[in-house]
Amino acid sequence: AGAVRAPFTGNAEPPTRCVCYGLGPFSGCPVARSQLAFLLLLLEELGVPPSRCSLFDPVFSTTEVMVLGELGLRVITENEEGKHSVEGSPTLFYMVHCGKALYNNLLWRNWALGALSKMVIVGNSFKGIEERLLSRILERDYSYIAKVLKGAEEVALPAHPRYMDTFNDTSIHWFPLQKLKELSPEVWDFVEEPTYQECDELEIIRKDRSDGRSPAVS
């Protein structure tokens, strides 16, 4: 609770909505079930009604979609590829163990001072991504992650021996307005949509461009 509340200890607005990507097939996967349980506790802790939490994962079965509905959660039917706007509302993005392209797409979609400062991301450590990737690869394939690093605050989710595989490398990220304002003006000039044409391991499920759905992993 302390780690997740860190972004809101100053003047930051607490989230009024939540978006969850990549939860996984929780009916048959204990790790995904634990992540779902944590999400529900997180919503309760932060005072976000379940009806204000939307989820998407193309692997959800019909039964899982029904269960999520019974829990009061909303299932997104179209693959947004992570390109979800905060729409002016403080938003928590719950993206544990998602691919780098998904975080990059999310940042691109909200690439503005006012939008980024309203986001909190629970997901893979951006610092860890920076450490594991060659800088030229990070800047070429995931340029929005690379550009936002100096404008981000990050707190690691405390490790628990029982849930090492469930939440390993997970951090809470937020983007204080003052830190974003300190970035160079050039950072905001390039806003081209990511395409990942040179990326070998994309780690994202792409949508079928004809109907918006997404059965295939790139």
C-alpha positions as CSV (number, residue, x, y, z in Angstrom):
1,A,0.0,0.0,0.0
2,G,2.8,2.4,0.8
3,A,4.5,1.9,-2.5
4,V,1.4,2.3,-4.5
5,R,0.4,5.4,-2.6
6,A,3.8,7.0,-3.2
7,P,2.7,9.0,-6.3
8,F,-0.1,10.6,-4.3
9,T,1.8,11.8,-1.3
10,G,2.4,15.3,-2.9
11,N,-0.1,17.2,-4.9
12,A,-0.9,14.5,-7.4
13,E,-4.6,13.6,-7.9
14,P,-5.5,10.1,-6.9
15,P,-6.8,8.0,-9.8
16,T,-10.5,8.0,-10.6
17,R,-10.2,5.1,-13.2
18,C,-8.0,2.1,-14.0
19,V,-7.0,0.3,-17.1
20,C,-5.5,-3.2,-16.9
21,Y,-3.6,-4.9,-19.8
22,G,-2.1,-8.3,-20.1
23,L,-3.6,-10.0,-17.0
24,G,-3.6,-13.4,-18.6
25,P,-5.8,-16.5,-18.3
26,F,-6.6,-16.3,-14.6
27,S,-8.9,-19.3,-14.6
28,G,-6.0,-21.7,-15.2
29,C,-3.0,-19.7,-14.2
30,P,-2.2,-19.1,-10.5
31,V,0.1,-16.1,-11.3
32,A,-2.7,-14.4,-13.2
33,R,-5.1,-15.1,-10.3
34,S,-2.8,-13.5,-7.8
35,Q,-2.4,-10.5,-10.1
36,L,-6.2,-10.2,-10.4
37,A,-6.5,-10.4,-6.6
38,F,-3.9,-7.7,-6.2
39,L,-5.8,-5.5,-8.7
40,L,-9.0,-5.8,-6.8
41,L,-7.2,-4.9,-3.5
42,L,-5.5,-2.0,-5.2
43,L,-8.9,-0.6,-6.4
44,E,-10.2,-0.9,-2.9
45,E,-7.1,0.8,-1.4
46,L,-7.3,3.7,-3.8
47,G,-11.1,4.1,-3.8
48,V,-11.6,3.3,-7.5
49,P,-15.0,1.6,-8.1
50,P,-14.7,-1.7,-10.0
51,S,-17.0,-0.2,-12.7
52,R,-14.3,2.4,-13.4
53,C,-11.8,-0.4,-14.1
54,S,-11.4,-1.6,-17.7
55,L,-9.4,-4.7,-18.7
56,F,-8.2,-6.2,-22.0
57,D,-6.3,-9.4,-22.8
58,P,-7.1,-11.3,-26.0
59,V,-6.6,-14.6,-24.2
60,F,-9.6,-14.1,-21.9
61,S,-12.1,-16.9,-22.4
62,T,-15.9,-16.4,-22.5
63,T,-16.1,-17.7,-18.9
64,E,-13.3,-15.3,-17.7
65,V,-15.1,-12.3,-19.3
66,M,-18.3,-13.4,-17.5
67,V,-16.4,-13.6,-14.2
68,L,-14.9,-10.2,-14.6
69,G,-18.4,-8.8,-15.3
70,E,-19.6,-10.5,-12.1
71,L,-16.8,-8.8,-10.2
72,G,-18.2,-5.5,-11.5
73,L,-15.2,-4.9,-13.9
74,R,-15.5,-3.7,-17.5
75,V,-13.9,-5.7,-20.3
76,I,-12.6,-3.8,-23.4
77,T,-13.6,-5.6,-26.5
78,E,-11.2,-4.0,-29.0
79,N,-7.4,-4.4,-28.9
80,E,-6.1,-0.8,-28.4
81,E,-2.5,-2.0,-28.5
82,G,-2.0,0.0,-25.3
83,K,-2.9,3.3,-27.0
84,H,-5.4,4.4,-24.4
85,S,-5.8,8.1,-23.6
86,V,-6.2,9.2,-20.0
87,E,-9.0,11.5,-21.4
88,G,-8.2,14.2,-18.8
89,S,-8.8,11.9,-15.8
90,P,-6.1,10.7,-13.3
91,T,-5.7,7.1,-14.4
92,L,-3.9,4.0,-13.0
93,F,-2.5,1.6,-15.6
94,Y,-2.0,-1.9,-14.3
95,M,0.3,-3.7,-16.7
96,V,2.3,-6.3,-14.8
97,H,4.8,-8.2,-17.0
98,C,3.6,-6.6,-20.3
99,G,5.8,-6.2,-23.3
100,K,7.9,-3.0,-23.8
101,A,6.0,-2.0,-26.9
102,L,2.8,-1.8,-24.9
103,Y,4.3,0.7,-22.4
104,N,5.8,2.6,-25.3
105,N,2.5,2.8,-27.1
106,L,0.8,4.1,-24.0
107,L,3.3,6.8,-23.5
108,W,3.0,7.8,-27.2
109,R,-0.8,8.1,-26.9
110,N,-0.5,10.4,-23.9
111,W,2.7,12.3,-25.0
112,A,1.8,15.7,-23.4
113,L,2.6,17.3,-20.1
114,G,-1.1,17.3,-19.0
115,A,-1.7,13.7,-19.9
116,L,1.5,12.1,-18.6
117,S,1.2,13.9,-15.3
118,K,-2.2,12.2,-14.7
119,M,-0.8,8.7,-15.2
120,V,0.5,6.1,-12.8
121,I,1.8,2.8,-14.3
122,V,2.2,-0.4,-12.3
123,G,4.4,-2.5,-14.5
124,N,7.9,-3.6,-15.5
125,S,10.6,-1.4,-14.1
126,F,11.5,1.3,-16.7
127,K,15.0,1.5,-15.0
128,G,15.3,-2.3,-15.5
129,I,14.4,-1.9,-19.2
130,E,17.0,0.8,-19.6
131,E,19.7,-1.4,-17.9
132,R,18.9,-4.5,-19.9
133,L,18.7,-2.9,-23.4
134,L,21.5,-1.3,-25.4
135,S,20.8,2.4,-25.5
136,R,20.6,2.5,-29.3
137,I,18.0,-0.3,-29.3
138,L,16.0,1.5,-26.6
139,E,16.1,4.8,-28.4
140,R,15.3,3.2,-31.8
141,D,12.5,0.8,-30.8
142,Y,11.1,2.2,-27.6
143,S,11.8,5.9,-28.0
144,Y,9.0,7.1,-25.7
145,I,10.3,5.0,-22.8
146,A,13.8,6.4,-23.5
147,K,12.6,10.0,-23.6
148,V,10.5,9.8,-20.4
149,L,13.1,8.3,-18.1
150,K,14.4,11.6,-16.8
151,G,10.8,12.8,-16.2
152,A,9.7,9.7,-14.3
153,E,9.7,8.7,-10.6
154,E,9.8,5.0,-9.9
155,V,9.4,2.9,-6.7
156,A,9.9,-0.8,-6.7
157,L,7.0,-2.9,-5.5
158,P,8.4,-4.6,-2.3
159,A,9.4,-8.2,-2.9
160,H,7.5,-11.0,-1.2
161,P,9.0,-14.6,-1.1
162,R,5.6,-16.1,-1.9
163,Y,5.0,-14.0,-5.0
164,M,8.5,-13.7,-6.6
165,D,7.3,-14.9,-10.0
166,T,4.1,-12.9,-9.8
167,F,5.4,-9.4,-9.2
168,N,9.2,-9.6,-9.9
169,D,10.6,-6.5,-11.6
170,T,7.4,-4.6,-10.9
171,S,7.5,-0.9,-10.1
172,I,5.1,2.0,-9.7
173,H,5.9,4.8,-12.1
174,W,4.6,8.4,-12.2
175,F,5.5,11.6,-14.0
176,P,5.5,14.7,-11.9
177,L,4.6,17.8,-13.8
178,Q,7.6,19.7,-12.6
179,K,10.0,17.0,-13.7
180,L,8.3,16.8,-17.2
181,K,8.7,20.6,-17.5
182,E,12.4,20.2,-17.0
183,L,12.9,18.0,-20.0
184,S,14.3,19.7,-23.1
185,P,11.7,21.1,-25.6
186,E,13.1,18.7,-28.3
187,V,11.7,15.8,-26.3
188,W,8.1,16.9,-27.1
189,D,8.7,17.7,-30.8
190,F,8.8,14.2,-32.2
191,V,5.4,12.5,-31.8
192,E,5.3,9.9,-34.6
193,E,3.3,6.8,-33.9
194,P,5.6,3.8,-33.1
195,T,5.7,1.1,-35.9
196,Y,8.5,-1.3,-34.6
197,Q,9.6,-2.2,-38.1
198,E,13.1,-3.0,-37.0
199,C,12.2,-4.7,-33.7
200,D,13.0,-8.4,-33.6
201,E,11.1,-9.4,-30.4
202,L,8.1,-7.2,-30.2
203,E,6.3,-8.7,-27.2
204,I,2.9,-7.4,-28.1
205,I,-0.2,-8.9,-29.6
206,R,-1.1,-6.9,-32.6
207,K,-4.6,-6.2,-33.7
208,D,-5.9,-7.4,-37.0
209,R,-6.0,-4.1,-38.9
210,S,-9.2,-5.1,-40.7
211,D,-11.4,-5.6,-37.6
212,G,-9.5,-4.4,-34.6
213,R,-9.2,-7.8,-33.1
214,S,-5.9,-9.6,-32.3
215,P,-5.4,-13.3,-32.4
216,A,-1.7,-13.3,-33.4
217,V,1.5,-12.6,-31.4
218,S,4.1,-10.6,-33.3
